[in-house]
Amino acid sequence: MPYFTVPSKGFRKCMWCEGKCLYVVLLMAVYWCTEALPLAVTAMLPVCLFPTMGILPSKKVCVQYFLETNFLFLSGLVMASAIEEWGLHRRVALKVLKIVGVKPAWLILGMMITSSFLSMWLSNTATTAMMLPIANAILESLFGNVETLKENCKDKSDPEGDSQVKMHVLHFEKQMLATEDRPDWTDRSEQKNLEEARREAQYQMKVWKGFLICIPYSASIGGTATLTGTAPNLILVGQLKSYFPECDLINFGSWFVFAFPLMLLFLILGWIWIAFLYGGLNTRLCISKHDEREATEAKATAVIDEDYKKLGPIKFAEVSIAFFFILFAVLLFTRDPKFITGWSTFFNKGYVSDAVTGVIIISILFFFPSQRPSLHWWFDSRASNTPYVPLLSWRKAQECVPWNIILLLGGGFAMAKGCEESGLAVWIGKHLQPLTQVPPSVAVILITAFIACFTEIASNMATIIIFLPVIAELAIHVKVNPLYFMIPATTGCSYAFMLPVSTPPNSIAFASGHLMVKDMVKTGFVMNILGILCVSLAMNTWGLHMFNLHTYPDWARPLNASSASDRPFNVEINP
């Protein structure tokens, strides 16, 4: 019996919604990529476009701008402000460098460990901005002025260096004609010394570049280890709660258990690659040699020691911040880590979230004293008391917290909600047919590679906001656990290493003037490959068992069922 499809009225309306939502998404994507408008202003476009175009009512749009995920991110930003206020991050950085030593490879490792650890809690941009001056001070003590170093390392492949070499040879020829009785070995010795000095300068310049390039890269890697370390991680949590309300597998503790080993693995491989590429891996790594390099390393050690002494003895405020910081991390980790019973069981189920934990801790910072209170005042009212200054003031929080990031998060959640309600994500997911024909493990590599490449030319937040709803629908369409595709995409959008414009940390390092684009492309290309392979390994080993990724979960089925109701119905007609 022949039949034809009769689309329902609701389906025609839905198709119009999909088209209008696609227009808004493309408009925001162009504005985010080109920065034609400030990023935060672009993020607010759904508030005016979704209601006026009939895509989503304003009461559903506006509520997306301050979900509990935004409060968790705000808690992390405020905690970072308190750490920066009292200089605790600088003390930690210098202490790590004192421990690892000043041999180039070990010092690069120390820089990467410190940058990655700080970026787990501070913003990647703030970490890079703080670590670069420390790196420059150490490098100047090791190798001297960088401009002089650049002049000394010019070779024949450089036109300017080639002309200087020719002039130097001509100068030697004139000397030989003027003093014919001068032995030949003297000239050869001088030329040999000149060549050795040039090779040493080239080595030092390579090490200098390695120092500068490892800081933004390790900051980007370290931010993936915690939910609050980078915004895309929180966007994943927010969109999971919007798409799959019954999915409670991702929280601070479970993400840390999955992402921290991944971060360590990638950090070690990245260190080996950067140290190999920029001359840090050699016999001096494990064997001490009494030469000129050892003397310069001693000077760098003295610089680090001097900077650490300038900090003075550890202050009461630093101890207090360190205590609340550790308490902040421990409470977030142990709330509901999944592999053991968390402390959230003492409260009504579903009432206490990571956002509640974060706000409780940062609220204490605004009234806890920054100086040790005097006990004499309690026994003698005429005794002098310590002036009361809290660990953090609201004025300082207003100045240091990047509030535009909160709007960016909200804009991402609003866009995701519009894609879900209009059916745009379902429509795009159905049209990604090529990925449905490949094994899921191969699809993970392809998705991570595509996201990592796209985020080179767009911000990581814009990238994950645009593609995460599509990836979720793709997973549902091929009957794969959505986390199996969404987690690699989220992690991969932080792996932007090839271009200066890819991330603010890359831009800060490039603005130093000592790096070239080809340096970042050459280093970042291999870093991207290493990151993709590490994510694939993590997803198919410990991630597979942690999140039960080998089965299609029940919490992913309601969306699939609801989306089916929006499809056209079939009517059979007898001839």
Sequence and secondary structure as in RCSB ss.txt:
>XXXX:A:sequence
MPYFTVPSKGFRKCMWCEGKCLYVVLLMAVYWCTEALPLAVTAMLPVCLFPTMGILPSKKVCVQYFLETNFLFLS
GLVMASAIEEWGLHRRVALKVLKIVGVKPAWLILGMMITSSFLSMWLSNTATTAMMLPIANAILESLFGNVETLK
ENCKDKSDPEGDSQVKMHVLHFEKQMLATEDRPDWTDRSEQKNLEEARREAQYQMKVWKGFLICIPYSASIGGTA
TLTGTAPNLILVGQLKSYFPECDLINFGSWFVFAFPLMLLFLILGWIWIAFLYGGLNTRLCISKHDEREATEAKA
TAVIDEDYKKLGPIKFAEVSIAFFFILFAVLLFTRDPKFITGWSTFFNKGYVSDAVTGVIIISILFFFPSQRPSL
HWWFDSRASNTPYVPLLSWRKAQECVPWNIILLLGGGFAMAKGCEESGLAVWIGKHLQPLTQVPPSVAVILITAF
IACFTEIASNMATIIIFLPVIAELAIHVKVNPLYFMIPATTGCSYAFMLPVSTPPNSIAFASGHLMVKDMVKTGF
VMNILGILCVSLAMNTWGLHMFNLHTYPDWARPLNASSASDRPFNVEINP
>XXXX:A:secstr
  EEEE  HHHHHHHHHHHHHHHHHHHHHHHHHHTSS HHHHHTHHHHHHHHTTSS HHHHHGGGG HHHHHHHH
HHHHHHHHHHTTHHHHHHHHHHHHH SSHHHHHHHHHHHHHHHHTTS HHHHHHHHHHHHHHHHHHHH  HHHHH
HHT  TTSHHHHHHHHHHHHHHHHHHHH TTS HHHHHHHHHHHHHHHHHHHHHHHHHHHHHHHHHHHHHHHGGG
STTTSHHHHHHHHHHHHH TT    SHHHHHHHHHHHHHHHHHHHHHHHHHHTT  SGGGTS   SHHHHHHHHH
HHHHHHHHHHT S  HHHHHHHHHHHHHHHHHHHSS SSS  GGGGS TTT  HHHHHHHHHHHHTTSBSS   S
HHHH TTS      BS  HHHHHHHS HHHHHHHHHHHHHHHHHHHHTHHHHHHHT HHHHTS HHHHHHHHHHH
HHHHTTTS HHHHHHHHHHHHHHHHHHTT  HHHHHHHHHHHTT   S TTSSHHHHHHHTTSS  HHHHHHHHH
HHHHHHHHHHHHHHTTHHHHHTTTTS  GGGHHHHHHHHTTS EEEE   
